Amino acid sequence: MSIEETRLVVEGFLENQAGKWLAEDAQLLDRGSSGRPGGRPEVASWFARWNRVMPGRLLVTDGRSAVELTLFSEAGWAVSAAAVFDIRGGEIVRLHFFYDPASPLETP
């Protein structure tokens, strides 16, 4: 995939975390816990638990992208995170997600 195609997929997903950007067999490797949701519905559901996802810096290369994120919960706390997206055929096939769930940026 070209850099432009990779950017389009990742930015589209970050805009609303819609499942349409995820491959049917997408994998999420949650490095902050032992969670490893697999499949489009499970990965989309994992992101749905966050009230808001605010992207920061985005780095893009052919078929791979890394982004800094701030995740906001409905309870009012935020977590700083980083994600690496593996893209194939216009879809996210694997998402490596790094954060420290024990270190929220703010608490209610």
Sequence and secondary structure as in RCSB ss.txt:
>XXXX:A:sequence
MSIEETRLVVEGFLENQAGKWLAEDAQLLDRGSSGRPGGRPEVASWFARWNRVMPGRLLVTDGRSAVELTLFSEA
GWAVSAAAVFDIRGGEIVRLHFFYDPASPLETP
>XXXX:A:secstr
  HHHHHHHHHHHHHH  GGGEEEEEEEEETTSS   BSHHHHHHHHHTSSEEEEEEEEEETTEEEEEEEEE TT
S EEEEEEEEEEETTEEEEEEEEE TT  SB  
